[in-house]
Amino acid sequence: MALPKAVILAAGRGSRMESQTANKPKCLVELAGRSLLDWQCTALRENGLTDILVIRGYKAECLQGDYETADNPRWQDSNMVVTLMTAERRLAQNPCVISYADIVYHPSHVALLIRTEGDIVITYDTSWETLWSQRFLNPLDDAETFKTEQGRLQEIGRKTTRIEDVNGQYMGLLKLTPTGWQQIKDTVSELPQASLDRLDMTGLISKLLERDIMINTVPITGKWCEADSGDDLKLYES
């Protein structure tokens, strides 16, 4: 079976990075001497995923390299789902591994994702509480529900005060087949443009669950991080 292609969603600025993204997109901020984008591309390429499409928006001209590019010209007025839709042709024709642009992950996570069957497959970190306890005084302040059963997602995205409602942390690393992409298109097709513009990926996944669409899950244990702010970068480097 042919390897998936890759899509990196890199349209946003990352305003919580403040001055670090004044002149470049968030994915070009450095962690341990390498840009977030470089970490991502390396993890993908180590698994044979050399066909990488980077979806640009803010400071698009800064993103040029040994990857393809496409642009979300409405990046300021839309959310990540609209950015994903920019890759329509690729998603409709090929299985694709999709990555947020502000995460770093181990190549083994990509390998697990590729091997897991399903039209929509997402990774999640079972040891999330360890990392979140270092990032936040109360990990539940930033956590949302994530419930799985026998490798299938049951719930995602609600605020909760109960740690048992969080089986793991959704990472922003997922895989779609063309069938999975069609299920997404069908789910959002009747949304008003304003609602579609506001829709983030977690919200989209929740809507898929409401339609009883199967979402398979891949548990991993650590070796990844999410960079939301300069404080996050300082923490990881220390």
Secondary structure, DSSP 4 states (H G I P E B T S, - for coil): -PPPEEEEEE----GGGGGGGSSS-GGGSEETTEEHHHHHHHHHHTTT---EEEEE-TTGGG--SSSEEEE-TTGGG--HHHHHHTTHHHHHHS-EEEEESSEEE-HHHHHHHHHS-SSEEEEEETTHHHHHHHH-SSGGGT-EEEEEETTEEEEEEEE-S-GGGBS-EEEEEEEE-HHHHHHHHHHHTTS-HHHHHH--HHHHHHHHHHTT---EEEEE-SSEEE--SHHHHHHHH-
